[in-house]
Amino acid sequence: MSSLLISKMQKRPLIVVLITQVLFLLFLRNLLILAGTKISPWSFVIVQSVGCALMIKMIFRLPHWLVTISLLLPPLFYLAFHYFALNGTFYGVAFVFLALTFSHTLKDRVPLYLTNSTTALTLQKLIAERGAKSFLDLGSGTGGVVRAQAQKGIESTGVESAPVLWMISSLLSLVGRKGKILRKNIWKTDLKNYDVVYAFLSPAVMDELWEKVVSEMRPGTLFISNSFAVPEKQATRILTLEDGRKTKLHLYQL
Ligand SMILES: C[S@@+](CC[C@H](N)C(=O)[O-])C[C@H]1O[C@@H](n2cnc3c(N)ncnc32)[C@H](O)[C@@H]1O
């Protein structure tokens, strides 16, 4: 397989893991049918696990944790379907709900974790210190940060594209009259109208995000990244907070 294709696939690792499982399953099933051989369900599960894990390691050269996921998926699926014979609708509904909530974990490698209250309070102070009027949370999750800033009279906006999160957070904003949440992709959001832009995303997107920040944010405005620094770019200031996880806020003055 060409190295270009492999490096493209490495950008969507979880999708590669899932597609490998499906394709290997079809391959193994058809191989056994063609060979006229029957094996026990557990033998099938073991061959599927090892086959997929080897492909993930040797062909796609993905990290160890994805090899482990590939090994564990088949036995866990088998146990779930065999020993917890719940109605298929349950699994279907659970799958759709999770997909509509965590879609970015698969696609963009940005999982869902939330800003804690110490960080939200620090953001309030930073915004007040600067006399900033408008705030944007890129990927606003359940909208807590947006509501916290709106509470202080800041024009506070969040963009979130996972449907379940957007629905819950925009409802909470609407009911509490605290800010607004747009159902929008980060990459299609114009940053030029905001005095402070906040992101709590993932190291995987920081390079691309910085390019966007530099080309769209106005001089004198502030970009804040929770936990993840922009590679090879010196932050203007780094704050280490007194919370349990010693949150680091990386501040970049434009
Ligand atoms: C780590 S969470 C942070 C949530 C919130 N900002 C907070 O700090 O509490 C990242 C959020 O970004 C959202 N997200 C990831 N990629 C996105 C994209 N391309 N467009 C919109 N939202 C995105 C995810 O759905 C998730 O809710």
The ligand as a MOL file (V3000), in Angstrom:
LIG
                    3D

  0  0  0     0  0            999 V3000
M  V30 BEGIN CTAB
M  V30 COUNTS 27 29 0 0 0
M  V30 BEGIN ATOM
M  V30 1 C -12.7960 18.4270 24.5610 0
M  V30 2 S -14.4240 18.8970 24.1670 0 CHG=1
M  V30 3 C -14.4850 20.5070 24.8910 0
M  V30 4 C -15.8840 20.9420 25.2480 0
M  V30 5 C -15.9880 22.3820 25.8020 0
M  V30 6 N -15.2730 23.3250 24.9830 0
M  V30 7 C -15.4540 22.4510 27.1990 0
M  V30 8 O -14.3290 22.8830 27.3180 0
M  V30 9 O -16.1520 22.0650 28.1310 0 CHG=-1
M  V30 10 C -14.2850 19.1980 22.4410 0
M  V30 11 C -15.6060 19.4280 21.7480 0
M  V30 12 O -15.3340 19.8520 20.4280 0
M  V30 13 C -16.3200 19.3040 19.5750 0
M  V30 14 N -15.7400 19.2890 18.2210 0
M  V30 15 C -14.6780 18.5940 17.7810 0
M  V30 16 N -14.4140 18.8310 16.4930 0
M  V30 17 C -15.3500 19.7380 16.1040 0
M  V30 18 C -15.6110 20.3870 14.8530 0
M  V30 19 N -14.8520 20.1420 13.7860 0
M  V30 20 N -16.6290 21.2550 14.7950 0
M  V30 21 C -17.4120 21.5080 15.9040 0
M  V30 22 N -17.2120 20.9080 17.0910 0
M  V30 23 C -16.2030 20.0380 17.1920 0
M  V30 24 C -16.5610 17.9110 20.1310 0
M  V30 25 O -17.8160 17.3950 19.7420 0
M  V30 26 C -16.4950 18.2040 21.6400 0
M  V30 27 O -17.7570 18.5250 22.1370 0
M  V30 END ATOM
M  V30 BEGIN BOND
M  V30 1 1 1 2
M  V30 2 1 2 3
M  V30 3 1 2 10
M  V30 4 1 3 4
M  V30 5 1 4 5
M  V30 6 1 5 6
M  V30 7 1 5 7
M  V30 8 2 7 8
M  V30 9 1 7 9
M  V30 10 1 10 11
M  V30 11 1 11 12
M  V30 12 1 11 26
M  V30 13 1 12 13
M  V30 14 1 13 14
M  V30 15 1 13 24
M  V30 16 1 14 15
M  V30 17 1 14 23
M  V30 18 2 15 16
M  V30 19 1 16 17
M  V30 20 1 17 18
M  V30 21 2 17 23
M  V30 22 1 18 19
M  V30 23 2 18 20
M  V30 24 1 20 21
M  V30 25 2 21 22
M  V30 26 1 22 23
M  V30 27 1 24 25
M  V30 28 1 24 26
M  V30 29 1 26 27
M  V30 END BOND
M  V30 END CTAB
M  END
